[in-house]
């Protein structure tokens, strides 16, 4: 088996080796085995040579030079073979000397494989457009959603390469001016092997260099921030803690199950009658098949009874229970009609009213426990801006009678979850949106979800801090336009399209 590193590719620098900080080395002399415990399970090394055991122990304490760890050729070969097998646990560092690491390449997945190679002097190199740099734990971390490694810059000299690689250039040009003490060629080889720096496609061209990530059909439609969010809110391509980890511990209390209600001045909302709903509601299938996004609303104004019923059936608090966990996160949890991951129910509903009989035009917060609207003092210009932005976002012909803005109180989720928190919020917003669609359709109303929300304009109008509570979705609501909407050109029927017409008949009968 080949050695774990092309020594020539990294010539000029000190090659240092260590194990990930979460790896524990446990020798068992009686069984003649060494076990390496890690986040990805246990790895057993049977019948290891004594100096191999000692090398693994030293690597668990920090970066070491393998030449200093083992001198016997046979034992070194055994260690090399072992390090190839354990690549997902091995941190590869490049040093200015044996004491000062310049940068380290840390594996993030069990599938991580790392092998620097000699770079072509004529193929241009450039920082990947997907690479993200941030300060973390007293160093700079460079990560990419396309890589199963993290590069940690320990010294300022290593950061010089980041600034030099903003555009495509030959390796020699990228390294020009780098201090002689820095092993620039080896560092560049490490960055390419880790996927943070990309090489141009081979072949001569009179134009600028071409990089595969700019033409790959699987990548050209991804924005870097979206692909990073996708990989960090799911499992498999990172080494972060994930799931219900309660990261805030005792430091921060979770926000209350509902926002504190205002005293006085609120608008009570009518409540629907269960018997009437059971008697008059169409079947669920009719609401599903009969749903069509609205692009215009009817002339008849919405009224407080209709708005009250929509909010009651979709977002009210049905019950309160004690939270499942103690500590700073203890308190109350709620149950509501739409699904919410972990029953966090972090979503808040605000209604911008511009045409609802029985409710004065303005901005309101929906109190899901008291089933009432709490007025918010908002500037008329800000209110109009929100309504106009909602109209444009939903593609409506006119301002909606009611615009429901959905915000998230982020700490209701982040106190419990690490990794998937924001993704769960968006899923919860989707569940609420679907419930709004089904209920409004069943009631004979028209609704349309917003394509996007202006978090700055919303925070300004609502008086919230967008960092702690911000708009994540919205829904325009009004009465249905009785004029049939034209079918999109080129529509091709498939899989029982007549169900929509049959559902429309049932919905019309139920509304009548």
Secondary structure, 3 states (H helix, E strand, C coil): CCCCCCHHHHCCCEEEEEECCCCEEEEECCCCEEEEEECCEEEEEECCCHHHHHHHHHHHHCCECHHHHCCCHHHHHHHHHHHHHCHHHEEEEEECCCCCEEEEEEECCCCCCCCCCCCCCCCCEEECCCEEEEEECCEEEEEECCCCEEEEECCHHHHHHHHHCCCCECHHHHHCCCCCCCCHHHHHHHHHHCCCEEEECCCCCCCCCCEHHHCCCCCCCCCHHHHHHHHHCCCCCCCCCCEECCCCCCCCCCCCCCCCCCCCCCEECCCCCHHHHHHHCCCHHHHHHHCCCCCCECCCCEEHHHHHHHHHHHHCEEEEEECCCCHHHCCEEEEECCCCHHHCCCEEEEEEECCEECECCEEEEEECCCCEEEEECCCHHHHHHHHHHHHHHHCCCCCCCEEEEEEEECHHHHCCEECCHHHHHHHHHHHHHHHHHHHHHHCCEEEEECCCCCHHHHHHHHCCCCCCEEEEEEEEEEEECCCCCCCCCCCCCCCCCHHHHHHHHHHHHHHC
